[in-house]
Amino acid sequence: MLLISHLIIALSSLVAATAAVIYPSYSKLKLSYLLTAATIATGTALVIVTHSPLLSSCLAGLTYTAVALSLIVAAQKRLAKDYINND
């Protein structure tokens, strides 16, 4: 059950971050932060509970985190640009 929750949260996180890039808003960024943190938390719990190999889990987690954070940074820049242009 934890694995399914982890996958759903991770995919939702990427969808939310992508939506934040396309249509930037503060609430979408907050949702992206929350879902990214939840994904990292459930991934850590999965590694602890299932005693899975740490190296492969860390590589997958680092790849996910890099993609998610890249999307979040792009969304932040677009939101800041929109904010500056609207003033």
Backbone torsions as a table, in degrees:
resi	resn	phi	psi	omega
1	MET	NA	-37.8	179.7
2	LEU	-65.2	-37.6	179.7
3	LEU	-64.7	-43.4	179.1
4	ILE	-64.2	-42.7	177.4
5	SER	-60.9	-43.3	179.9
6	HIS	-60.2	-46.1	-179.5
7	LEU	-64.7	-42.2	179.5
8	ILE	-64.4	-43.1	179.3
9	ILE	-64.7	-42.1	-178.7
10	ALA	-64.9	-45.4	178.9
11	LEU	-65.8	-39.4	177.1
12	SER	-62.7	-37.1	178.8
13	SER	-62.9	-44.8	179.7
14	LEU	-67.5	-37.3	177.0
15	VAL	-64.8	-44.5	-179.9
16	ALA	-64.0	-41.5	179.8
17	ALA	-66.9	-38.7	177.3
18	THR	-65.7	-41.9	177.1
19	ALA	-62.8	-36.5	178.5
20	ALA	-67.1	-31.2	176.8
21	VAL	-71.7	-43.0	-176.5
22	ILE	-72.0	-47.5	179.5
23	TYR	-124.8	80.9	-173.4
24	PRO	-65.4	135.2	172.8
25	SER	-155.6	157.2	-178.8
26	TYR	-64.0	-39.5	-178.6
27	SER	-67.2	-35.9	177.1
28	LYS	-68.2	-35.5	176.9
29	LEU	-66.0	-43.3	178.1
30	LYS	-61.3	-41.0	177.7
31	LEU	-63.2	-40.3	177.8
32	SER	-62.9	-43.1	177.2
33	TYR	-59.7	-47.5	-177.3
34	LEU	-62.5	-46.7	-178.5
35	LEU	-69.0	-34.6	176.6
36	THR	-66.0	-43.2	177.3
37	ALA	-64.1	-39.9	178.6
38	ALA	-65.3	-37.6	178.0
39	THR	-64.4	-43.8	179.1
40	ILE	-65.3	-39.5	179.4
41	ALA	-65.6	-45.9	-179.7
42	THR	-69.8	-33.2	175.4
43	GLY	-64.1	-41.9	176.5
44	THR	-63.1	-42.6	177.8
45	ALA	-62.5	-40.0	178.6
46	LEU	-62.3	-43.7	179.6
47	VAL	-62.7	-41.3	-179.0
48	ILE	-69.4	-46.5	-175.0
49	VAL	-70.5	-43.1	-174.4
50	THR	-91.5	-6.3	-178.1
51	HIS	54.3	40.6	-179.6
52	SER	-75.1	159.5	179.8
53	PRO	-59.2	129.0	-173.9
54	LEU	-69.5	-37.2	-175.5
55	LEU	-63.6	-49.7	-178.9
56	SER	-67.1	-36.3	178.1
57	SER	-65.8	-41.9	-179.5
58	CYS	-67.3	-39.2	178.7
59	LEU	-64.2	-43.6	178.1
60	ALA	-64.9	-41.9	179.7
61	GLY	-65.3	-40.5	178.4
62	LEU	-67.6	-37.8	177.5
63	THR	-64.7	-47.7	177.9
64	TYR	-58.4	-47.7	-177.6
65	THR	-62.2	-39.7	178.8
66	ALA	-63.3	-43.5	179.4
67	VAL	-66.2	-47.8	-178.0
68	ALA	-62.3	-45.1	-179.4
69	LEU	-68.7	-32.7	175.8
70	SER	-63.5	-42.5	177.2
71	LEU	-64.8	-41.4	-179.5
72	ILE	-64.6	-42.8	178.9
73	VAL	-64.1	-41.1	177.4
74	ALA	-62.6	-40.5	178.4
75	ALA	-65.8	-40.5	178.0
76	GLN	-61.1	-43.2	179.8
77	LYS	-64.6	-42.3	178.6
78	ARG	-65.8	-39.5	179.0
79	LEU	-65.5	-41.9	178.2
80	ALA	-64.7	-41.2	178.6
81	LYS	-63.3	-43.5	177.0
82	ASP	-62.6	-39.2	-180.0
83	TYR	-64.9	-43.3	-179.1
84	ILE	-68.0	-41.1	-178.7
85	ASN	-69.2	-25.9	-178.7
86	ASN	-85.7	-10.0	179.0
87	ASP	-82.3	NA	NA
